[in-house]
Amino acid sequence: MFMKSKDFFRSVLDLSKSEDLGKVRKILTRFLLKVNKPRIILSTLNKLLNDEMIECSIPVNTMFCIDKCGQIERWMLIHFTLKYTKENFVFMGDPKQLKPYKLIRCANKILNSFYQHYVYNHNYTNITLDISYRFNRDLSTFVSESFYSGSLMCGSGNFNCSGINNNGYYWFSEKHHESIEKSSSLLNRYKTNNVLYFVQMLQNNNIKMFDIEVHCFYTGQQDYLRTKLPKDINVVTVDQCQELKFEYTIVCTTSLKSTTFVDDNNRLCVALSRCKKGMYLILNKPLYIAKIKSFN
């Protein structure tokens, strides 16, 4: 649910300074009594993850009250809901920032697939992010510094969408490194499954297969993905897709421990600039953390 009051777009910090905090407490109390959830954790999603609460054991009779929903990154929300399958969530802030999903409440029944549930069941046709969607500072720093030499950073640290206004970015974080060897390349089976998952999600959203392009960085990845994906979906290496544009792209990186492929700015710029409507970037979280540390 979203908090509905005259302070609909204000944060908890603002509400705590006003007399309307009592109204918010009453709303939460009524909700807790109704769903029999006696414990509240009130925080931002960023703070919960930074404090490593995601690794803690949280009782099932808990409701997470998430503030500043406009700053929530999709990969965070997925990570959180997959971890806590029986808890409830309340989001406060501007619901437009969560388009196109209009999330109301997460419970164990939807966690078969977070994306697929909201795209398939609600039959949304627009699956790209709003242009006003905000990355947090670390993520925008990672993308701009790694791929665009810092040119996409604005003064506030938010992502500057000028020039790529219609491109939607979804961040998928994962820790698994089960790799197999094929064509002299290390391939990550987990990432391949993620590619298949995004393809299925797009198909469930009535996106035609010939509008989907999968980009990878090595021929070994390309050969392996071609054996797993429908024939109508084009799988190309980054070197093969220069000067081309596609409706939806899925960029699959490598599971190699070396980060040299990220340092090749030209190839990554090509990979990240081929989409017209939506892009899905699959990248190792350890690699993301390593790059962020190198910027600081």
C-alpha positions as CSV (number, residue, x, y, z in Angstrom):
1,M,0.0,0.0,0.0
2,F,1.0,3.6,-0.4
3,M,0.4,6.1,2.4
4,K,-2.5,8.3,1.4
5,S,-2.7,11.7,3.1
6,K,-2.1,15.3,2.3
7,D,1.6,14.5,2.9
8,F,1.5,11.8,0.2
9,F,4.7,12.8,-1.4
10,R,6.7,13.7,1.8
11,S,9.2,11.5,3.5
12,V,9.1,10.1,7.0
13,L,11.6,12.7,8.1
14,D,9.3,15.5,7.0
15,L,6.3,13.8,8.6
16,S,8.1,13.4,11.9
17,K,8.4,17.2,12.1
18,S,4.7,17.8,11.6
19,E,1.6,17.1,13.5
20,D,0.5,14.6,10.8
21,L,2.8,11.9,12.2
22,G,-0.1,10.8,14.4
23,K,-2.2,10.2,11.3
24,V,0.5,8.0,9.8
25,R,0.7,6.1,13.1
26,K,-3.0,5.5,13.1
27,I,-2.9,4.2,9.5
28,L,-0.1,1.8,10.3
29,T,-1.7,0.6,13.5
30,R,-5.0,-0.2,11.8
31,F,-3.1,-2.0,9.0
32,L,-1.1,-4.0,11.5
33,L,-4.1,-5.0,13.5
34,K,-5.9,-6.1,10.3
35,V,-3.1,-8.3,9.1
36,N,-1.8,-9.4,12.5
37,K,1.7,-8.0,12.0
38,P,2.9,-6.7,15.4
39,R,6.3,-5.5,14.4
40,I,7.3,-2.6,12.1
41,I,10.7,-1.8,10.6
42,L,10.6,1.7,9.3
43,S,13.5,2.6,7.0
44,T,14.7,3.2,3.5
45,L,15.5,0.2,1.4
46,N,19.0,1.5,0.8
47,K,19.6,1.7,4.5
48,L,18.3,-1.8,5.2
49,L,20.7,-3.2,2.6
50,N,23.7,-1.1,3.7
51,D,23.2,-2.2,7.3
52,E,23.2,-5.8,6.0
53,M,19.8,-6.5,7.5
54,I,19.1,-8.5,4.4
55,E,21.4,-11.2,5.8
56,C,19.6,-11.2,9.2
57,S,16.8,-13.5,10.2
58,I,13.6,-11.4,10.4
59,P,10.5,-12.8,12.1
60,V,7.6,-13.4,9.7
61,N,5.3,-11.2,11.8
62,T,7.0,-8.1,10.5
63,M,6.0,-5.3,8.2
64,F,8.7,-3.3,6.4
65,C,7.7,0.3,6.0
66,I,9.8,1.6,3.2
67,D,10.3,5.3,2.9
68,K,11.3,7.3,-0.3
69,C,10.0,4.7,-2.7
70,G,11.1,6.9,-5.6
71,Q,14.7,6.0,-4.9
72,I,14.2,2.3,-4.9
73,E,16.2,0.3,-7.4
74,R,14.5,-2.6,-9.0
75,W,17.3,-5.1,-8.2
76,M,17.1,-4.1,-4.5
77,L,13.4,-4.7,-4.4
78,I,13.7,-8.1,-6.0
79,H,16.6,-9.1,-3.7
80,F,14.6,-8.0,-0.7
81,T,11.3,-9.7,-1.6
82,L,13.0,-13.0,-2.5
83,K,14.7,-13.0,0.9
84,Y,11.6,-12.2,2.8
85,T,8.8,-14.3,1.4
86,K,6.2,-14.0,4.2
87,E,6.6,-10.5,5.4
88,N,4.6,-7.5,4.2
89,F,5.7,-4.2,2.8
90,V,4.4,-0.7,2.8
91,F,5.8,1.9,0.5
92,M,5.6,5.7,1.2
93,G,6.2,8.3,-1.4
94,D,5.2,9.0,-5.0
95,P,3.8,5.8,-6.6
96,K,4.6,7.1,-10.0
97,Q,8.2,6.4,-9.3
98,L,7.4,2.7,-9.2
99,K,5.8,2.6,-12.6
100,P,4.9,0.4,-14.4
101,Y,4.3,-2.0,-11.5
102,K,2.2,0.1,-9.1
103,L,3.3,-2.2,-6.3
104,I,0.7,-2.6,-3.5
105,R,2.0,-5.3,-1.2
106,C,4.5,-8.2,-1.5
107,A,3.6,-11.5,0.0
108,N,4.8,-15.1,-0.5
109,K,2.3,-15.8,-3.4
110,I,3.9,-13.4,-5.8
111,L,7.5,-14.5,-5.3
112,N,7.3,-17.2,-8.0
113,S,8.6,-14.3,-10.1
114,F,8.5,-10.7,-9.1
115,Y,8.8,-9.3,-12.6
116,Q,6.7,-11.9,-14.3
117,H,3.9,-11.4,-11.7
118,Y,3.5,-7.7,-12.2
119,V,4.1,-7.7,-16.0
120,Y,2.1,-10.8,-16.8
121,N,-0.8,-10.5,-14.4
122,H,-1.4,-6.8,-14.9
123,N,-0.6,-7.0,-18.6
124,Y,1.4,-3.7,-18.7
125,T,2.5,-2.7,-22.2
126,N,5.1,-0.1,-21.1
127,I,7.9,-1.9,-19.3
128,T,10.5,0.8,-19.5
129,L,11.3,3.1,-16.6
130,D,10.1,6.7,-16.3
131,I,12.7,9.2,-17.4
132,S,12.4,10.8,-13.9
133,Y,13.5,7.6,-12.3
134,R,16.6,8.1,-10.1
135,F,19.6,5.9,-9.6
136,N,21.4,6.2,-6.3
137,R,24.8,7.8,-6.4
138,D,26.9,4.6,-6.4
139,L,25.0,3.0,-9.3
140,S,25.0,6.2,-11.4
141,T,28.7,6.6,-10.6
142,F,29.4,3.0,-11.7
143,V,27.6,3.4,-15.0
144,S,28.9,6.8,-15.9
145,E,32.5,6.2,-14.9
146,S,32.8,2.8,-16.3
147,F,31.0,3.4,-19.6
148,Y,30.9,7.1,-20.3
149,S,34.0,8.6,-18.7
150,G,31.8,10.4,-16.1
151,S,29.9,12.5,-18.6
152,L,26.5,11.3,-17.5
153,M,26.9,12.6,-13.9
154,C,24.9,15.6,-12.8
155,G,25.7,17.8,-9.8
156,S,23.4,16.1,-7.4
157,G,24.8,12.6,-8.1
158,N,21.7,11.4,-9.8
159,F,21.7,9.8,-13.2
160,N,21.4,12.4,-16.1
161,C,19.1,10.9,-18.6
162,S,19.6,13.5,-21.4
163,G,20.2,11.7,-24.7
164,I,18.8,8.4,-23.5
165,N,15.4,9.4,-22.2
166,N,13.6,6.3,-23.4
167,N,16.1,3.7,-22.3
168,G,15.1,1.7,-19.2
169,Y,17.8,0.2,-17.0
170,Y,17.2,-2.8,-14.8
171,W,19.9,-3.8,-12.4
172,F,20.2,-7.5,-11.6
173,S,22.7,-8.4,-8.8
174,E,23.8,-12.0,-8.2
175,K,26.5,-13.8,-6.3
176,H,26.6,-17.2,-7.9
177,H,29.6,-18.1,-10.0
178,E,28.9,-21.6,-11.2
179,S,30.7,-21.6,-14.5
180,I,31.1,-24.0,-17.3
181,E,33.8,-24.1,-19.9
182,K,32.8,-24.0,-23.6
183,S,34.7,-22.6,-26.7
184,S,37.6,-21.5,-24.5
185,S,35.3,-19.2,-22.5
186,L,34.0,-19.2,-19.0
187,L,30.2,-19.1,-19.1
188,N,28.0,-18.5,-16.2
189,R,25.0,-20.8,-16.1
190,Y,23.2,-18.5,-13.7
191,K,23.5,-15.5,-16.0
192,T,22.2,-17.6,-18.9
193,N,19.1,-18.5,-16.8
194,N,18.6,-14.8,-16.1
195,V,18.7,-14.0,-19.8
196,L,16.1,-16.7,-20.4
197,Y,14.0,-15.2,-17.6
198,F,14.1,-11.7,-19.1
199,V,13.2,-13.1,-22.5
200,Q,10.2,-14.9,-21.0
201,M,9.2,-11.7,-19.2
202,L,9.3,-9.7,-22.4
203,Q,7.3,-12.3,-24.2
204,N,4.7,-12.3,-21.5
205,N,4.4,-8.6,-22.0
206,N,3.5,-9.2,-25.7
207,I,6.9,-8.1,-27.0
208,K,7.7,-9.8,-30.3
209,M,10.8,-12.0,-30.2
210,F,12.4,-10.3,-33.2
211,D,12.4,-7.0,-31.2
212,I,14.6,-8.6,-28.6
213,E,18.4,-8.5,-29.0
214,V,20.8,-10.3,-26.6
215,H,24.3,-8.8,-26.4
216,C,27.3,-10.7,-25.1
217,F,31.0,-10.1,-25.0
218,Y,32.5,-13.4,-26.2
219,T,31.8,-15.9,-28.9
220,G,31.6,-18.7,-26.4
221,Q,28.8,-16.9,-24.6
222,Q,27.1,-16.3,-28.0
223,D,27.3,-20.0,-29.0
224,Y,25.9,-21.2,-25.7
225,L,23.1,-18.7,-25.6
226,R,22.0,-19.6,-29.1
227,T,21.5,-23.2,-28.0
228,K,19.2,-22.0,-25.2
229,L,17.1,-19.2,-26.7
230,P,14.4,-19.3,-29.3
231,K,15.6,-19.1,-32.9
232,D,13.7,-15.8,-33.5
233,I,15.8,-14.0,-30.9
234,N,19.1,-12.6,-32.3
235,V,22.2,-13.2,-30.2
236,V,25.2,-11.1,-31.1
237,T,28.5,-10.1,-29.7
238,V,29.1,-6.4,-29.0
239,D,31.5,-6.2,-31.9
240,Q,28.7,-7.3,-34.3
241,C,26.1,-4.8,-33.2
242,Q,27.9,-1.5,-33.8
243,E,25.8,1.1,-35.7
244,L,22.6,-0.9,-35.1
245,K,19.6,-0.1,-32.9
246,F,17.1,-2.5,-31.3
247,E,13.8,-2.2,-29.4
248,Y,14.9,-4.1,-26.3
249,T,18.4,-5.4,-25.4
250,I,19.7,-7.7,-22.8
251,V,23.3,-7.2,-22.0
252,C,25.0,-10.3,-20.5
253,T,28.4,-9.7,-19.1
254,T,30.9,-12.4,-18.1
255,S,31.6,-14.3,-14.9
256,L,35.4,-13.9,-15.4
257,K,37.1,-12.7,-12.3
258,S,39.1,-10.3,-14.4
259,T,37.6,-6.8,-14.9
260,T,39.5,-6.0,-18.0
261,F,36.4,-6.2,-20.1
262,V,34.8,-3.4,-18.1
263,D,37.8,-1.2,-18.7
264,D,37.2,-1.5,-22.4
265,N,35.0,1.6,-22.5
266,N,34.3,1.5,-26.2
267,R,32.8,-1.9,-26.3
268,L,30.6,-1.2,-23.2
269,C,29.5,2.1,-24.6
270,V,28.3,0.2,-27.7
271,A,26.5,-2.4,-25.6
272,L,24.7,0.2,-23.5
273,S,23.6,2.4,-26.3
274,R,21.9,0.0,-28.7
275,C,18.4,0.0,-27.2
276,K,15.4,2.2,-28.1
277,K,12.9,1.3,-25.3
278,G,14.4,-0.9,-22.7
279,M,17.7,-2.4,-21.6
280,Y,18.5,-5.2,-19.1
281,L,22.0,-5.2,-17.7
282,I,23.2,-8.4,-16.0
283,L,26.3,-7.9,-14.0
284,N,28.1,-9.5,-11.1
285,K,27.6,-7.7,-7.8
286,P,31.2,-8.3,-6.7
287,L,32.4,-6.6,-9.9
288,Y,30.1,-3.7,-9.2
289,I,31.4,-3.3,-5.7
290,A,35.1,-3.5,-6.9
291,K,34.5,-0.8,-9.4
292,I,32.8,1.5,-7.0
293,K,35.7,1.1,-4.5
294,S,38.1,2.1,-7.3
295,F,36.2,5.3,-7.8
296,N,36.4,6.4,-4.2
